[in-house]
Each structure stands twice: as C-alpha cells, then as structure tokens.
Amino acid sequence: MTPSRPTVVLYGRPDCHLCDEARSELERLRREGLDFEVDEVNIEEEDELHGRFLERIPVVEVDGEIVSELFLDAAGLRARLDTLSA
C-alpha cells in the first residue's frame, strides 16, 4: 500500500497579500520536490475560524499541528513533513 501524501492546510481569506505570498511559497516548495497536498480554508466562511485565526493569517497546519503563522516558515514546514515521512 502506498502511503498517502500529507496535507498542508492553509488558513487565509480573500484579498490577503500575506496569504497570497504563502500560497506562492507552497507552490514553489512543491515544484522543488516536496510532496504534499494543499487544502485552502477561507476563515471568513466559519465564525469560529475567523475569530481564532484573523490576526494570525496565513496559518499553515500539517497533521493538526500549526507550523507557521503570519508568514510561511519553509524550514518548519520541511521539518514537519520530514517527521511524517520518516
């Protein structure tokens, strides 16, 4: 059985330049060979998420663990993905 690809969740909202930058960085990391799915979540669609993340977006989460806030921590994301594939 082939292991499933990890999913990176990007919490953000429309018209957020920091979210756009995080999205671009995730795409760059995938082009460099990191193997993961991306699930984008618009925090404006759920009151709980909006209240929880508004001042912190973009928030990047892997396997239930937040790996970065406000900007994408590429090194932290790589380290978290490495622990999942080990």
N, CA, C and O of each residue as an XYZ file, in Angstrom:
344
protein
N       0.847     -1.186      0.000
C       0.000      0.000      0.000
C       0.887      1.243      0.000
O       1.851      1.315      0.763
N       0.572      2.215     -0.844
C       1.332      3.446     -0.943
C       0.907      4.406      0.153
O      -0.287      4.621      0.361
N       1.880      4.991      0.864
C       1.498      5.964      1.895
C       0.831      7.177      1.264
O       1.194      7.585      0.161
N      -0.139      7.750      1.958
C      -0.818      8.914      1.413
C       0.062     10.150      1.555
O       0.911     10.240      2.442
N      -0.167     11.089      0.661
C       0.570     12.343      0.725
C       0.036     13.169      1.883
O      -1.174     13.219      2.100
N       0.919     13.814      2.625
C       0.437     14.683      3.703
C      -0.328     15.873      3.130
O      -0.107     16.284      1.991
N      -1.215     16.406      3.929
C      -1.983     17.579      3.527
C      -1.545     18.774      4.348
O      -1.513     18.726      5.578
N      -1.209     19.843      3.654
C      -0.872     21.116      4.274
C      -2.117     21.986      4.181
O      -2.634     22.224      3.090
N      -2.595     22.457      5.322
C      -3.785     23.307      5.348
C      -3.330     24.756      5.452
O      -2.566     25.123      6.345
N      -3.813     25.569      4.523
C      -3.519     27.000      4.526
C      -4.796     27.734      4.909
O      -5.748     27.785      4.130
N      -4.812     28.302      6.109
C      -5.945     29.111      6.558
C      -5.683     30.553      6.141
O      -4.635     31.120      6.447
N      -6.641     31.134      5.444
C      -6.479     32.510      4.993
C      -7.820     33.108      4.658
O      -8.861     32.628      5.106
N      -7.788     34.163      3.866
C      -9.021     34.819      3.422
C      -8.739     35.555      2.132
O      -7.578     35.807      1.810
N      -9.775     35.907      1.382
C      -9.579     36.636      0.130
C      -8.925     38.000      0.376
O      -9.059     38.587      1.450
N      -8.225     38.481     -0.632
C      -7.597     39.804     -0.595
C      -6.605     39.954      0.555
O      -6.515     41.015      1.174
N      -5.872     38.897      0.833
C      -4.849     38.900      1.881
C      -3.500     38.690      1.193
O      -3.204     37.590      0.726
N      -2.684     39.743      1.131
C      -1.417     39.619      0.406
C      -0.463     38.628      1.077
O       0.307     37.954      0.393
N      -0.507     38.534      2.398
C       0.345     37.553      3.082
C      -0.101     36.128      2.745
O       0.733     35.230      2.627
N      -1.400     35.921      2.591
C      -1.922     34.609      2.194
C      -1.475     34.273      0.778
O      -1.104     33.135      0.490
N      -1.511     35.267     -0.103
C      -1.047     35.061     -1.476
C       0.432     34.677     -1.497
O       0.839     33.797     -2.256
N       1.235     35.339     -0.659
C       2.657     35.018     -0.589
C       2.869     33.591     -0.072
O       3.717     32.864     -0.589
N       2.102     33.192      0.944
C       2.226     31.834      1.489
C       1.831     30.804      0.434
O       2.486     29.770      0.302
N       0.772     31.078     -0.312
C       0.329     30.180     -1.373
C       1.423     30.021     -2.428
O       1.702     28.909     -2.876
N       2.034     31.124     -2.818
C       3.119     31.078     -3.804
C       4.310     30.286     -3.277
O       4.930     29.526     -4.021
N       4.626     30.459     -2.018
C       5.744     29.728     -1.414
C       5.447     28.229     -1.355
O       6.333     27.412     -1.604
N       4.212     27.867     -1.028
C       3.831     26.447     -1.024
C       3.980     25.861     -2.429
O       4.476     24.745     -2.589
N       3.559     26.602     -3.429
C       3.688     26.135     -4.814
C       5.159     25.965     -5.188
O       5.522     25.003     -5.865
N       6.004     26.896     -4.748
C       7.437     26.801     -5.024
C       8.036     25.550     -4.376
O       8.823     24.838     -5.000
N       7.663     25.291     -3.135
C       8.180     24.107     -2.431
C       7.758     22.818     -3.127
O       8.531     21.862     -3.191
N       6.544     22.793     -3.642
C       6.086     21.609     -4.382
C       6.872     21.441     -5.679
O       7.212     20.319     -6.056
N       7.162     22.542     -6.361
C       7.974     22.467     -7.583
C       9.384     21.972     -7.282
O      10.021     21.334     -8.120
N       9.868     22.273     -6.071
C      11.204     21.825     -5.668
C      11.228     20.347     -5.267
O      12.296     19.787     -5.018
N      10.060     19.724     -5.204
C      10.027     18.295     -4.938
C       9.384     17.857     -3.639
O       9.245     16.657     -3.401
N       8.984     18.801     -2.783
C       8.254     18.379     -1.583
C       6.898     17.845     -2.022
O       6.209     18.475     -2.824
N       6.516     16.692     -1.501
C       5.306     16.017     -1.935
C       4.207     16.175     -0.894
O       4.222     15.505      0.139
N       3.254     17.062     -1.167
C       2.130     17.273     -0.256
C       0.956     17.854     -1.024
O       1.111     18.467     -2.080
N      -0.221     17.642     -0.457
C      -1.447     18.247     -0.973
C      -1.650     19.574     -0.248
O      -1.147     19.759      0.861
N      -2.374     20.485     -0.859
C      -2.714     21.752     -0.222
C      -4.227     21.853     -0.122
O      -4.941     21.658     -1.106
N      -4.705     22.159      1.072
C      -6.126     22.388      1.318
C      -6.261     23.813      1.833
O      -5.830     24.121      2.944
N      -6.858     24.678      1.026
C      -7.035     26.069      1.442
C      -8.378     26.223      2.134
O      -9.402     25.743      1.647
N      -8.361     26.903      3.280
C      -9.571     27.132      4.053
C      -9.764     28.640      4.209
O      -8.900     29.339      4.738
N     -10.910     29.123      3.741
C     -11.268     30.535      3.875
C     -11.874     30.734      5.260
O     -12.968     30.243      5.540
N     -11.160     31.454      6.126
C     -11.634     31.625      7.505
C     -12.905     32.459      7.587
O     -13.587     32.445      8.611
N     -13.229     33.178      6.530
C     -14.439     34.002      6.554
C     -15.710     33.176      6.398
O     -16.813     33.697      6.559
N     -15.561     31.899      6.088
C     -16.736     31.040      5.921
C     -17.195     30.395      7.226
O     -18.267     29.790      7.272
N     -16.395     30.516      8.288
C     -16.767     29.943      9.582
C     -16.415     30.924     10.693
O     -15.261     31.335     10.816
N     -17.396     31.298     11.496
C     -17.178     32.270     12.569
C     -16.075     31.837     13.531
O     -15.264     32.658     13.959
N     -16.045     30.547     13.872
C     -15.044     30.052     14.827
C     -13.643     30.226     14.265
O     -12.746     30.685     14.973
N     -13.442     29.867     13.008
C     -12.122     30.015     12.389
C     -11.750     31.486     12.239
O     -10.596     31.862     12.446
N     -12.722     32.315     11.882
C     -12.465     33.737     11.734
C     -11.965     34.326     13.055
O     -10.965     35.043     13.081
N     -12.652     34.027     14.127
C     -12.247     34.533     15.439
C     -10.904     33.987     15.899
O     -10.123     34.694     16.537
N     -10.646     32.754     15.580
C      -9.419     32.080     16.016
C      -8.176     32.527     15.235
O      -7.095     32.662     15.807
N      -8.336     32.755     13.931
C      -7.168     32.973     13.080
C      -7.020     34.374     12.480
O      -5.976     34.665     11.895
N      -8.006     35.243     12.600
C      -7.991     36.510     11.876
C      -6.679     37.281     12.027
O      -6.119     37.737     11.030
N      -6.190     37.430     13.229
C      -4.974     38.218     13.464
C      -3.699     37.431     13.205
O      -2.601     37.958     13.384
N      -3.828     36.175     12.784
C      -2.656     35.305     12.636
C      -2.433     34.818     11.218
O      -1.410     34.189     10.951
N      -3.367     35.088     10.282
C      -3.255     34.519      8.936
C      -2.108     35.139      8.157
O      -1.757     36.300      8.368
N      -1.536     34.372      7.271
C      -1.856     32.983      6.957
C      -1.340     32.036      8.031
O      -0.252     32.220      8.578
N      -2.132     31.035      8.315
C      -1.746     29.980      9.252
C      -1.593     28.700      8.442
O      -2.468     28.338      7.656
N      -0.467     28.021      8.646
C      -0.188     26.781      7.936
C      -0.144     25.652      8.953
O       0.550     25.731      9.966
N      -0.903     24.598      8.660
C      -1.055     23.468      9.579
C      -0.769     22.167      8.831
O      -1.162     21.999      7.677
N      -0.085     21.260      9.502
C       0.179     19.933      8.949
C      -0.193     18.907     10.003
O       0.313     18.950     11.125
N      -1.072     17.987      9.649
C      -1.463     16.906     10.549
C      -1.912     17.428     11.918
O      -1.565     16.868     12.958
N      -2.697     18.518     11.890
C      -3.237     19.077     13.129
C      -2.282     19.962     13.905
O      -2.652     20.484     14.957
N      -1.059     20.147     13.415
C      -0.069     20.963     14.110
C       0.222     22.228     13.311
O       0.562     22.155     12.131
N       0.088     23.385     13.953
C       0.399     24.650     13.288
C       1.913     24.762     13.165
O       2.641     24.659     14.152
N       2.376     24.976     11.924
C       3.818     25.089     11.692
C       4.249     26.522     11.404
O       5.437     26.833     11.489
N       3.311     27.398     11.067
C       3.681     28.801     10.902
C       2.454     29.691     10.931
O       1.337     29.260     10.645
N       2.697     30.956     11.287
C       1.673     31.988     11.336
C       2.267     33.277     10.777
O       3.462     33.531     10.927
N       1.440     34.080     10.141
C       1.792     35.388      9.585
C       2.677     35.320      8.352
O       2.568     36.177      7.475
N       3.530     34.347      8.263
C       4.362     34.112      7.087
C       4.656     32.622      7.052
O       4.564     31.940      8.073
N       5.007     32.124      5.887
C       5.277     30.694      5.764
C       6.707     30.395      6.204
O       7.666     30.909      5.627
N       6.835     29.571      7.218
C       8.140     29.117      7.692
C       8.492     27.847      6.905
O       8.127     26.739      7.298
N       9.206     28.030      5.789
C       9.514     26.907      4.900
C      10.345     25.839      5.614
O      10.121     24.645      5.411
N      11.293     26.255      6.441
C      12.131     25.285      7.165
C      11.284     24.481      8.151
O      11.461     23.270      8.279
N      10.372     25.149      8.844
C       9.491     24.450      9.775
C       8.569     23.489      9.062
O       8.293     22.397      9.559
N       8.089     23.894      7.894
C       7.216     23.020      7.112
C       7.984     21.790      6.636
O       7.492     20.666      6.736
N       9.190     22.008      6.119
C      10.021     20.872      5.687
C      10.266     19.903      6.843
O      10.148     18.688      6.679
N      10.604     20.444      8.001
C      10.887     19.594      9.169
C       9.654     18.787      9.558
O       9.761     17.600      9.865
N       8.495     19.416      9.545
C       7.258     18.707      9.910
C       6.926     17.625      8.895
O       6.525     16.525      9.275
N       7.086     17.919      7.611
C       6.824     16.923      6.577
C       7.819     15.769      6.670
O       7.464     14.616      6.423
N       9.070     16.081      7.027
C      10.087     15.029      7.190
C       9.715     14.063      8.311
O       9.948     12.861      8.185
N       9.142     14.566      9.403
C       8.765     13.686     10.506
C       7.618     12.765     10.109
O       7.510     11.650     10.618
N       6.758     13.230      9.198
C       5.635     12.399      8.751
C       6.081     11.289      7.806
O       5.471     10.221      7.752
N       7.158     11.555      7.059
C       7.598     10.553      6.091
C       8.630      9.590      6.664
O       9.008      8.613      6.018
N       9.075      9.872      7.869
C      10.111      9.016      8.484
C       9.508      7.723      9.019
O      10.227      6.887      9.566
